Amino acid sequence: MELANELRRALDGLCANGKPEVRENGEWLAGLEGVQYEVSAQGEAALLHLWSAQQSLVRRVLRVAEDSRDRVVLEVSRFGYSRHAKLEFLAGGARPESRRVEREQFSTRLRRILTDHFPDETVESLVTSADLHHSISGSYTRGLLRRGSEACAVLAASPNEDGATIDGALTFGLIWLQHARDRARRYSVRGLRLFLPHRSSTVTAHRMAALASPQEVELYEYHPKYWRVRRIARSSAGNSDTSVVPRREIEQAIAAAMPLAERIRRLAPEAIRVGVAPATQEVTLRFRGLEIARWRLGDMWYGLGDGQAPLNPEKWPAVEALVRQLETQRHPLASDTKQRLYRAQAERWLETMVAADPARIDARLDPRHIYAQVPAFSSGDRGIIDLLGVTRDGRLAVLELKASEDIQLVMQAVDYWLRVRFHHDKDEFRRFGYFPEVPLSAKPPLLFLVAPGFRFHPSIDIVLRYLSPEIEIARIALAENWRRGLRVVFRQ
């Protein structure tokens, strides 16, 4: 009954401003345009009935994975499937129908581009629909170009896709390449061609440096206005948007904030951590990963999310009340693990636990030296959790943390690994005060992928097989109840 009530509240809040877009495992469910819904309790789970004039759908809801003003994400089970699915409700934004039309129009234009640019090859197929069984997103147009007994896989993003979709093209391109190779019978698939909008390929070009055979992937940009195409040279660096902030600058910012920050920290010294927001001089205070206060330009602000307010003497009782609430609701042994404050910022919570005891992840890691998002991205906090540590024998170690399933885990991790290696080769960590008195090894960094055991997306194995053997990767699977203590269930 509790889950049913929580689900009903979440959907009622999201739908207050209009009918949402519904997606299952990333695929837009077009038939549920103008959706209506009904929620009923089913033991500890909840039954969700969705219907519209075109389609009806019933799912058993296991938990509300995310609940925000613009998005509700549910973990659901489907009849006849052993694997759980992700059901998303998205508020606002462009209407799905127009997005589908845009993608179909782009697919037609892409066919002309391929025909003009590769006149000796035949466009075997082009599709935009998702293939959920093989984890291929419907956000891209994909197909094959063929000449004789050889073919080349193609994947392209339309100019109307958002930045995250465009940056994710390499992951889905490799998955599509492997699928095309697995099903090829009368020809061989020699490689992949990626097509991205003008001036959007920097991240992809950078990530291609992590491939074992970069020559297997050709990267192109097209101009959406003139539809001209140019090939992009493989990048060996692409680190212009990261920098290493001198450690003394971070320490100075924390010192300036400490008179106020320390008073807040003393309210729950075991749970509250003080840090600096990446690429800024703003000091943050987080309660088991959840930001509760921020110091900027000499003033302290407190509160959760966008509701932060200036802290003055009259507001101290409110701060104390907030911390008392979090001590109850955001405690590892909290009785209600489904309420919002317990679930919020799960990866940040995981970050605080790993940073406090990195040797739990791997005994080689030195617990004295662990840093959050160093080097820092010029865009600030990306919402991606990266930790940089060092082994006891001086080898750098990158830790990528995920609390939920993410198909982009590997590419995001190697992206950061490439940047760490770049700055390490320039000796910037030592020069800027990191890892004091530790002789850093010249070897490439180690890479640890850390997530609960059942939260590793099955398709990451495909991506891993295309990476350079220079990148030494360890997959660390945690017990599902990791908030109660880090326990590694397997290492691979």
Secondary structure in CASP SS format (residue, H / E / C, confidence):
PFRMAT SS
TARGET T0000
AUTHOR 0000-0000-0000
METHOD secondary structure of the structure
MODEL  1
M C 1.00
E H 1.00
L H 1.00
A H 1.00
N H 1.00
E H 1.00
L H 1.00
R H 1.00
R H 1.00
A H 1.00
L H 1.00
D H 1.00
G H 1.00
L H 1.00
C H 1.00
A H 1.00
N H 1.00
G C 1.00
K C 1.00
P C 1.00
E E 1.00
V E 1.00
R E 1.00
E E 1.00
N C 1.00
G C 1.00
E E 1.00
W E 1.00
L C 1.00
A H 1.00
G H 1.00
L H 1.00
E C 1.00
G C 1.00
V C 1.00
Q E 1.00
Y E 1.00
E E 1.00
V E 1.00
S E 1.00
A E 1.00
Q E 1.00
G C 1.00
E C 1.00
A E 1.00
A E 1.00
L E 1.00
L E 1.00
H E 1.00
L E 1.00
W E 1.00
S C 1.00
A C 1.00
Q C 1.00
Q C 1.00
S E 1.00
L E 1.00
V E 1.00
R E 1.00
R E 1.00
V E 1.00
L E 1.00
R E 1.00
V E 1.00
A E 1.00
E E 1.00
D E 1.00
S C 1.00
R C 1.00
D C 1.00
R E 1.00
V E 1.00
V E 1.00
L E 1.00
E E 1.00
V E 1.00
S E 1.00
R C 1.00
F C 1.00
G C 1.00
Y C 1.00
S C 1.00
R C 1.00
H C 1.00
A E 1.00
K E 1.00
L E 1.00
E E 1.00
F E 1.00
L E 1.00
A C 1.00
G C 1.00
G C 1.00
A C 1.00
R C 1.00
P H 1.00
E H 1.00
S H 1.00
R H 1.00
R H 1.00
V H 1.00
E H 1.00
R H 1.00
E H 1.00
Q H 1.00
F H 1.00
S H 1.00
T H 1.00
R H 1.00
L H 1.00
R H 1.00
R H 1.00
I H 1.00
L H 1.00
T H 1.00
D H 1.00
H H 1.00
F C 1.00
P C 1.00
D C 1.00
E C 1.00
T E 1.00
V E 1.00
E E 1.00
S E 1.00
L E 1.00
V E 1.00
T C 1.00
S C 1.00
A C 1.00
D E 1.00
L H 1.00
H H 1.00
H H 1.00
S C 1.00
I E 1.00
S C 1.00
G C 1.00
S C 1.00
Y C 1.00
T E 1.00
R E 1.00
G E 1.00
L E 1.00
L E 1.00
R E 1.00
R E 1.00
G C 1.00
S C 1.00
E E 1.00
A E 1.00
C E 1.00
A E 1.00
V E 1.00
L E 1.00
A E 1.00
A C 1.00
S C 1.00
P C 1.00
N C 1.00
E C 1.00
D C 1.00
G H 1.00
A H 1.00
T H 1.00
I H 1.00
D H 1.00
G C 1.00
A H 1.00
L H 1.00
T H 1.00
F H 1.00
G H 1.00
L H 1.00
I H 1.00
W H 1.00
L H 1.00
Q H 1.00
H H 1.00
A H 1.00
R H 1.00
D H 1.00
R H 1.00
A C 1.00
R C 1.00
R C 1.00
Y C 1.00
S E 1.00
V E 1.00
R E 1.00
G E 1.00
L E 1.00
R E 1.00
L E 1.00
F E 1.00
L E 1.00
P E 1.00
H C 1.00
R C 1.00
S C 1.00
S C 1.00
T H 1.00
V H 1.00
T H 1.00
A H 1.00
H H 1.00
R H 1.00
M H 1.00
A H 1.00
A H 1.00
L E 1.00
A C 1.00
S C 1.00
P H 1.00
Q H 1.00
E H 1.00
V E 1.00
E E 1.00
L E 1.00
Y E 1.00
E E 1.00
Y E 1.00
H C 1.00
P C 1.00
K C 1.00
Y C 1.00
W C 1.00
R C 1.00
V E 1.00
R E 1.00
R E 1.00
I E 1.00
A C 1.00
R C 1.00
S C 1.00
S C 1.00
A C 1.00
G C 1.00
N C 1.00
S C 1.00
D C 1.00
T E 1.00
S E 1.00
V C 1.00
V C 1.00
P C 1.00
R H 1.00
R H 1.00
E H 1.00
I H 1.00
E H 1.00
Q H 1.00
A H 1.00
I H 1.00
A H 1.00
A H 1.00
A H 1.00
M H 1.00
P H 1.00
L H 1.00
A H 1.00
E H 1.00
R H 1.00
I H 1.00
R H 1.00
R C 1.00
L C 1.00
A C 1.00
P C 1.00
E C 1.00
A C 1.00
I E 1.00
R E 1.00
V E 1.00
G E 1.00
V E 1.00
A C 1.00
P C 1.00
A C 1.00
T C 1.00
Q C 1.00
E C 1.00
V E 1.00
T E 1.00
L E 1.00
R E 1.00
F E 1.00
R C 1.00
G C 1.00
L E 1.00
E E 1.00
I E 1.00
A E 1.00
R E 1.00
W E 1.00
R E 1.00
L C 1.00
G C 1.00
D E 1.00
M E 1.00
W E 1.00
Y E 1.00
G C 1.00
L C 1.00
G H 1.00
D H 1.00
G H 1.00
Q C 1.00
A E 1.00
P E 1.00
L C 1.00
N C 1.00
P H 1.00
E H 1.00
K H 1.00
W H 1.00
P H 1.00
A H 1.00
V H 1.00
E H 1.00
A H 1.00
L H 1.00
V H 1.00
R H 1.00
Q H 1.00
L H 1.00
E H 1.00
T H 1.00
Q H 1.00
R C 1.00
H C 1.00
P C 1.00
L C 1.00
A C 1.00
S C 1.00
D C 1.00
T C 1.00
K C 1.00
Q C 1.00
R H 1.00
L H 1.00
Y H 1.00
R H 1.00
A C 1.00
Q C 1.00
A H 1.00
E H 1.00
R H 1.00
W H 1.00
L H 1.00
E H 1.00
T H 1.00
M H 1.00
V H 1.00
A H 1.00
A H 1.00
D C 1.00
P H 1.00
A H 1.00
R H 1.00
I C 1.00
D C 1.00
A C 1.00
R C 1.00
L E 1.00
D E 1.00
P E 1.00
R E 1.00
H E 1.00
I E 1.00
Y E 1.00
A E 1.00
Q C 1.00
V C 1.00
P C 1.00
A E 1.00
F E 1.00
S C 1.00
S C 1.00
G C 1.00
D C 1.00
R C 1.00
G C 1.00
I C 1.00
I E 1.00
D E 1.00
L E 1.00
L E 1.00
G E 1.00
V E 1.00
T E 1.00
R C 1.00
D C 1.00
G C 1.00
R C 1.00
L E 1.00
A E 1.00
V E 1.00
L E 1.00
E E 1.00
L E 1.00
K C 1.00
A C 1.00
S C 1.00
E C 1.00
D C 1.00
I C 1.00
Q C 1.00
L H 1.00
V H 1.00
M H 1.00
Q H 1.00
A H 1.00
V H 1.00
D H 1.00
Y H 1.00
W H 1.00
L H 1.00
R H 1.00
V H 1.00
R H 1.00
F H 1.00
H H 1.00
H H 1.00
D H 1.00
K C 1.00
D C 1.00
E H 1.00
F H 1.00
R H 1.00
R H 1.00
F C 1.00
G C 1.00
Y C 1.00
F C 1.00
P C 1.00
E C 1.00
V C 1.00
P C 1.00
L C 1.00
S C 1.00
A C 1.00
K C 1.00
P C 1.00
P C 1.00
L E 1.00
L E 1.00
F E 1.00
L E 1.00
V E 1.00
A E 1.00
P E 1.00
G H 1.00
F H 1.00
R H 1.00
F C 1.00
H C 1.00
P C 1.00
S C 1.00
I H 1.00
D H 1.00
I H 1.00
V H 1.00
L H 1.00
R H 1.00
Y C 1.00
L E 1.00
S C 1.00
P C 1.00
E C 1.00
I C 1.00
E E 1.00
I E 1.00
A E 1.00
R E 1.00
I E 1.00
A E 1.00
L E 1.00
A C 1.00
E C 1.00
N C 1.00
W H 1.00
R H 1.00
R H 1.00
G C 1.00
L C 1.00
R C 1.00
V E 1.00
V E 1.00
F E 1.00
R E 1.00
Q C 1.00
END
